[in-house]
Structure formats: structure tokens, C-alpha cells
Amino acid sequence: MDLEEVTSFEEFKILQTEATQLMADINVAKSFSLERRLILCAADPVTLPPSGITFSVSNCTKSWILSADRPFVNIDLVAAAITWTTKQRENICVLSMSLYRFLLKMITEPPVRVKEYAVRINGRSGRDDNLKNLPGEVENTLINFGEDMLGLGRDELQVGAVFDRTTSRFFLGLGKTDDERTTMYESLVTERITWRKQLLKALQRALSDVRADKNWPDKM
């Protein structure tokens, strides 16, 4: 529909809604692309950061619903993670891979369809051209959820976050002085990017493990 063809206020509203949704989709895509580039530039975590980060559902600050087009299904990730069992003495790298393997087996219908996908880093296509890229919204939601389980899911820690440091309870709780709070905040932002890269790798390896599991599901 061209602008010259708009003949009523209702048509104008439809065009305005479509334009708003288009811009929202573009912004989401740009944000995802920026996060990806930052992840690839980040260093790999070697040991548990001194701030004492833990990997637990109790760290989550919000609800997480995985929602995407078929064959993916809507999943309450927090509710699913509550039923996940593992050895809590394992390090975060192992725990995150374990959680992702657990979740990946329930995000498509039928479940086996998840084996059609791969997580590719640096844009490399991998050896199997028959595999599809895991949709960006699925990848991003799973990584964001893992990030929240690390206690790094606060909105204030997002890339380019703008907030009032004089009223943010999160920021004010980071130290006794403004210098202490700023130092801790900058450290957490850096840790978030670093661990986000680890979560991407964990998701990639977990999906590879699920594809390679010949005993799951029982009936192919």
C-alpha cells in the first residue's frame, strides 16, 4: 500500500502499526548482532570471578518464556530449570552445558526436530550444510536466561543501558561510595560480556551433544 493510497484513518493506523513493528524487529536484530560481536571479542573465563558468581535459578530476576515459530514451542524456562538436577559442585561451564542439554530436549515438537539445528560461532557454516542455524530469538533467549542464572541478568548491566544511578536500588547496593559502586558496576558489566561468550559456547556444545546422542529420543 503506497502513502498516496491511504484513504482513511483506519488504513493510516494499520500502516503506523506495521511501521512500528518493523522498527522494533530491526532494533532487536541490531541488538542481537551487537551482542554477538561483543561476545566474540570477549576473553574466555578461566576461573570463577572473585565476585563469587553462582549458577542458580534463585538468581533470576524475571520470568523467561521461550517463544518462537514452529517447530519450537513455548517453554517456561524458569519452571523447567527448577526440575533440572545436577551436581552443584561442578564448575559453571559444566553446569551451563548440562542445563542447555536438558532444555534443548524440550524446546521443539517433536523433540527430535532440535537435531536439525546448530549454533555457529564466527559465522562459520560448519561441516554439515544440512543443519540450520538455531533461530536468533531462541539462541538469545537461552543465553539471556543463562545470564540471569549467573546473577548478571539485571537490565542495568545490558549493553548501552541508561538508568538513574541515584535511584537504582541495584546500583546503590554495589558499594558504600560512588567510586566503589562505579568500580563494581564496571566489573559486573565486563563479567557479563565474558560469561556471555562462555554461555554461547556452552549452548553450541550442548546442542552438538544432543545431536550426537543416538539413544535420544528412544524412537527416531
C-alpha positions as CSV (number, residue, x, y, z in Angstrom):
1,M,0.0,0.0,0.0
2,D,1.5,3.4,-1.1
3,L,1.1,6.5,1.0
4,E,-0.9,8.0,-1.9
5,E,-3.4,5.2,-1.5
6,V,-4.2,5.8,2.2
7,T,-7.8,6.9,2.2
8,S,-8.9,6.5,5.8
9,F,-7.7,6.9,9.3
10,E,-8.0,3.2,9.8
11,E,-5.6,2.5,7.0
12,F,-3.2,5.1,8.5
13,K,-3.3,3.3,11.8
14,I,-2.6,-0.1,10.1
15,L,0.4,1.4,8.3
16,Q,1.6,3.0,11.5
17,T,1.4,-0.3,13.4
18,E,3.2,-2.1,10.7
19,A,6.0,0.5,10.6
20,T,6.3,0.4,14.4
21,Q,6.6,-3.4,14.4
22,L,9.2,-3.2,11.6
23,M,11.3,-0.8,13.5
24,A,11.1,-3.0,16.6
25,D,12.2,-6.0,14.7
26,I,15.1,-4.0,13.2
27,N,16.2,-2.9,16.6
28,V,16.0,-6.4,18.0
29,A,18.1,-7.7,15.1
30,K,20.7,-4.8,15.6
31,S,20.9,-5.6,19.4
32,F,21.4,-9.3,18.7
33,S,24.1,-8.5,16.2
34,L,25.9,-6.1,18.6
35,E,25.8,-8.7,21.4
36,R,27.2,-11.3,19.1
37,R,30.2,-9.0,18.1
38,L,30.9,-8.2,21.7
39,I,30.8,-11.8,22.7
40,L,33.3,-12.8,20.1
41,C,35.7,-10.0,21.3
42,A,35.5,-11.0,24.9
43,A,38.1,-13.1,26.7
44,D,37.3,-16.6,27.9
45,P,36.7,-17.0,31.6
46,V,39.3,-19.3,33.2
47,T,38.3,-19.4,36.8
48,L,35.3,-18.3,38.9
49,P,35.4,-14.5,39.1
50,P,36.3,-13.0,42.5
51,S,32.8,-11.6,42.9
52,G,31.6,-15.2,43.7
53,I,29.2,-15.7,40.8
54,T,27.0,-18.8,41.1
55,F,24.7,-20.5,38.6
56,S,21.3,-20.9,40.1
57,V,17.6,-20.4,39.4
58,S,17.5,-18.4,42.6
59,N,19.5,-15.7,40.9
60,C,16.8,-15.0,38.3
61,T,15.3,-11.5,38.3
62,K,12.5,-12.1,35.8
63,S,10.4,-14.7,34.1
64,W,11.7,-16.4,30.9
65,I,9.4,-17.8,28.2
66,L,10.9,-19.2,25.1
67,S,8.7,-18.3,22.2
68,A,9.4,-18.9,18.5
69,D,7.9,-20.2,15.3
70,R,7.4,-23.9,14.8
71,P,8.8,-26.4,15.4
72,F,9.8,-24.5,18.5
73,V,7.3,-24.5,21.4
74,N,6.6,-22.1,24.2
75,I,8.5,-23.1,27.3
76,D,8.7,-21.6,30.8
77,L,12.5,-21.8,31.2
78,V,12.5,-21.0,34.9
79,A,9.9,-23.7,35.7
80,A,11.8,-26.2,33.5
81,A,15.1,-25.3,35.2
82,I,13.6,-25.9,38.6
83,T,13.2,-29.6,37.6
84,W,16.8,-29.8,36.3
85,T,19.1,-31.8,38.6
86,T,22.9,-31.8,38.5
87,K,26.0,-31.9,40.8
88,Q,26.2,-28.4,42.2
89,R,29.9,-28.9,42.8
90,E,30.6,-28.8,39.1
91,N,32.0,-25.6,37.6
92,I,29.9,-23.1,35.8
93,C,31.0,-24.2,32.4
94,V,29.9,-27.8,33.0
95,L,26.6,-26.6,34.8
96,S,25.6,-24.4,31.9
97,M,26.2,-27.1,29.3
98,S,24.2,-29.5,31.4
99,L,21.3,-27.1,31.7
100,Y,21.3,-26.4,28.0
101,R,21.3,-30.1,27.1
102,F,18.3,-30.5,29.4
103,L,16.4,-27.6,27.9
104,L,17.2,-28.3,24.3
105,K,15.4,-31.7,24.5
106,M,12.1,-30.0,25.2
107,I,12.0,-26.9,23.0
108,T,10.8,-28.4,19.8
109,E,7.8,-30.5,18.8
110,P,8.5,-33.3,18.1
111,P,11.6,-33.1,20.4
112,V,13.9,-34.8,17.7
113,R,13.5,-31.7,15.5
114,V,16.1,-29.9,17.6
115,K,18.7,-32.1,16.0
116,E,18.2,-30.2,12.7
117,Y,19.9,-27.1,14.2
118,A,23.3,-25.9,15.1
119,V,24.8,-22.9,16.9
120,R,27.6,-21.4,14.8
121,I,30.2,-19.1,16.1
122,N,32.1,-16.5,13.9
123,G,29.7,-17.2,11.1
124,R,31.3,-20.5,10.2
125,S,28.9,-22.8,8.5
126,G,30.4,-26.0,10.0
127,R,30.9,-29.3,8.3
128,D,27.2,-30.2,7.9
129,D,25.5,-27.9,5.5
130,N,22.2,-29.7,6.2
131,L,22.0,-28.2,9.6
132,K,20.0,-24.9,10.1
133,N,21.2,-22.1,12.3
134,L,19.4,-22.0,15.6
135,P,17.0,-19.0,15.3
136,G,18.4,-15.8,16.8
137,E,15.4,-15.3,19.1
138,V,15.9,-18.9,20.5
139,E,19.6,-18.5,20.9
140,N,19.3,-15.1,22.5
141,T,16.6,-16.2,24.9
142,L,18.6,-19.2,26.1
143,I,21.7,-17.2,26.6
144,N,19.9,-14.4,28.4
145,F,18.3,-16.9,30.7
146,G,21.7,-18.5,31.4
147,E,23.0,-15.0,32.1
148,D,20.2,-14.3,34.6
149,M,21.0,-17.6,36.3
150,L,24.5,-16.2,36.8
151,G,23.1,-13.2,38.5
152,L,24.0,-11.0,35.6
153,G,20.6,-10.5,34.1
154,R,19.8,-7.1,35.5
155,D,18.6,-4.5,33.0
156,E,21.3,-2.1,34.2
157,L,24.0,-4.5,33.0
158,Q,22.8,-4.6,29.4
159,V,24.8,-3.1,26.6
160,G,24.1,0.6,26.4
161,A,21.8,0.6,29.4
162,V,20.7,4.1,30.5
163,F,19.4,4.5,34.1
164,D,19.5,6.9,37.0
165,R,22.3,5.9,39.3
166,T,20.9,8.0,42.1
167,T,17.7,6.0,42.3
168,S,18.6,2.5,41.1
169,R,18.5,0.1,44.1
170,F,20.7,-2.3,42.2
171,F,23.5,0.3,41.6
172,L,23.2,1.8,45.1
173,G,23.7,-1.7,46.6
174,L,27.0,-2.2,44.9
175,G,29.0,-0.2,47.5
176,K,29.2,2.4,50.1
177,T,30.6,5.2,48.0
178,D,30.0,6.3,44.4
179,D,33.5,5.2,43.5
180,E,33.0,1.8,45.0
181,R,29.7,1.4,43.2
182,T,31.1,2.5,39.9
183,T,34.1,0.1,40.1
184,M,31.9,-2.8,41.0
185,Y,29.4,-1.9,38.3
186,E,32.1,-1.7,35.6
187,S,33.4,-5.1,36.8
188,L,30.0,-6.7,36.5
189,V,29.5,-5.3,33.0
190,T,32.8,-6.8,32.0
191,E,32.0,-10.1,33.6
192,R,28.6,-10.2,31.9
193,I,30.2,-10.0,28.4
194,T,32.9,-12.5,29.4
195,W,30.4,-15.1,30.7
196,R,28.0,-14.4,27.8
197,K,30.7,-15.7,25.5
198,Q,31.0,-18.8,27.6
199,L,27.3,-19.4,27.6
200,L,27.3,-19.2,23.8
201,K,30.0,-21.9,23.6
202,A,28.1,-23.9,26.2
203,L,25.0,-23.8,24.1
204,Q,26.9,-24.7,21.0
205,R,28.5,-27.8,22.7
206,A,25.2,-28.8,24.3
207,L,23.4,-28.8,21.0
208,S,26.2,-30.8,19.4
209,D,25.9,-33.3,22.3
210,V,22.2,-33.6,21.8
211,R,22.6,-34.2,18.0
212,A,25.2,-36.9,18.7
213,D,23.1,-38.7,21.2
214,K,21.9,-41.8,19.3
215,N,20.0,-43.0,22.4
216,W,17.7,-39.9,22.4
217,P,14.9,-39.9,21.7
218,D,14.2,-43.6,22.0
219,K,12.3,-43.7,18.8
220,M,13.6,-41.6,15.9
